[in-house]
Amino acid sequence: MNYLAVSGEQSLMDKLEILSDAAKYDVACTSSGVERKGSGQGMGNCAAGGICHSFSSDGRCISLLKILLTNECIYDCKYCQNRCSNDIPRATFTPEEICTLTMEFYRRNYIEGLFLSSGILQSPDLTMELICRTVLLLRSKYHFNGYIHVKAIPGADPELIRRTGFLVDRMSVNLELPTAEGLRNLAPNKHRKNILAPMRQIQTGISANREELSLYRHTPRFVGGGQSTQMIVGATLESDWQILHVAESLYRKFDLKRVFYSAFVNVTGDKALPSLPGGPPLLREHRLYQADWLLRFYGFQAAELLDEKRPFFNVMLDPKEDWAVRHLEHFPVEVNRAPLEQLLRVPGIGVKSARRIVAARRSANLTFGDLKKMGVVLKRALYFITCGGKMMYPVKLDEDYIVRSLTDARDRVRFGSDGMTYRQMSLFDVEQFSLPVSPAEKLQDAVGQF
Amino acid sequence: MIIYLCEDTLESIFTAIYKAYEEKRDPADTVLSFTDEPVLFAEYAEVVPDRDRVCSVIRTLERRFGEADYLSLCMALASENPKKAQAVYRTVADGLGRNVGRGHLFDNLADRYVHAAFAMSRGAGREIEHLQGFVRFQELENRVLYSVIGPKNNILTFLMPHFADRLPRENFVIYDQRRNFFGIHPAGKQWYLLHGEEAVQPALCLSKEEEQYRELFRHFCQSIAIRERQNLSLQKSMLPLRFREYMTEFRKD
């Protein structure tokens, strides 16, 4: 889409295209965390699990109307396509335009709500004020009761951030790069301190609000869906260990709901950035998300998965498999008896299947067949579990052997795809064994032994 | 062995369950079926839906298993699977027999029938979740929102409350093309279903702005995708093709 010549008046379509294109590298597009019934008056409600409304051709979900307020920016971050030294068409939405778009899209069930970010227009304060005004308009004049996610602009007046926080469901401040040094190199106008300040402010706001809510049920909610952040992976030289470590401390110290990882896409071609001939580091991003889930739902700690000596994830094995084969002393686990925490550590058993196992074994002794029905991936789990004291197949608990089998299974041809299948043999399967019937024999059959 | 012949409705199946308990049948020797395929040495009984019995069954299920599990049973009964009646009956019998308690009806997944009912309920539940996102409304000339769906399972009843809560001030209609069901929500009032003779799909006149917003959304879906990350098979597994014929951004018109 080339919009090189932007003449005086831009249509809504032009603006939407420019400003959604500019927002697409932001990954934090979820609509989860808040359960809110409709008010009966305005329009909209929220579902705690979030709702995906469509999926774009890169397989990512389209849940919110993800746009920038403006892509005009005074900053010059080297990785960003909206940097002020980049020669691209610029556009700015008016608050009314954003409101109409959101309402009309929402009515038709295209979207779950609004995701509003922005370039820095003149100053952080002005930008934050525009965001705040837009959201206020949407909530009060248009009576929109759906999900809203906005960015808190680092460096903006804390009062503006506080006011916005009471209107939205989720706020996020982008950490951009995992280390302060990386940030200094690539984003000269941003400072680690400025980014962490609003993050801390939102955190204290949320916890203070939680106490108020326990006293006064109808007190307005402050950022009810929690706050999130995102980091770019692969633009600077940080290791997976550093990134995971930062994520873990963000979860612990800043009480974040989510940390998002975004595989770096080189859009500006700046000389300070790595060129990625093999495309964006998607596998690395995937491994980081896997590890992130292990931290949040499986009771793992970052130090268990990686350390200074092994700072990168295994390419062949996922982080949980990798941990398991290095800690074979914990295995095999007896499925009918092991506590939930131990089941969660088995590769191939997820949170849901672990819960199902714990519930089901109260009323029956589980077999491998039952496990399969409950959603356990036996292909991975069979090396690490026993059912009633027996393993599924005779398997050696040996690191090399298990690694070989786990990685092998990926390349092996799926059973049956080459035409070979199991088949019940039968006495009447004559065509398998008989020779073709000759004309002479047919004749003999017909006329008998003359 | 006794075979209760039911229709494919919640009322009929719940009445059959009531009758099976009333007549003190052994669950292992009782079948709920939609078809009267002949079975040797079986006794057949037609089921006539009965309001009081249905209410009584619903009350018992809600009291004994809790609201969430009762809802899951209803979702299992919305499934397209023809064996759903039997699976639900045996699950209920298992739950009542072992006195499992609220929220634990589907715990015993090692049981064949409990697992079958669980799988059906999960299948229908997933489709409900999908369609909460994938339903697309079109605005007609009189500002009524109109949507067509073609779900595998009979889930319109579960979709309507979601949208009624979301769009209380809108007149909207969701039409299940495969079953000829209309879900109708008049603004500010209670929604209802329409089925049968009087349910005929009307001729549609779209409003003036409809075309404009449709185009805007199509362009938005295009420009939000990152070309360097293109992954059509991931898109296909997240958004199966069968939904796309009803969705604005994938339709060619």
Interface residues (C-beta under 8 A of the other chain):
Chain A: M1 L12 M13 L16 E17 S20 D21 A23 K24 Y25 K37 G38 S39 G40 Q41 G42 M43 G44 N45 A47 G49 I51 C52 H53 S54 F55 S56 S57 D58 G59 R60 C61 I62 S63 L65 K66 L101 E104 F105 R107 R108 N109 Y110 E112 G146 A263 V265 G279 P280 L282 R356 A359 A360 R362 S363 A364 N365 L366 T367 D370 K373 M374
Chain B: R98 H104 D107 N108 L109 A110 D111 H115 E129 Q132 G133 F134 V135 R136 F137 Q138 E139 L145 S147 F163 D165 R166 L167 P168 R169 E170 E209 Y213 E215 L216 F217 H219 F220 C221 Q222 S223 I224 A225 I226 R227 E228 R229 Q230 N231 L232 S233 L234 Q235 M238 L239 M247 T248 E249
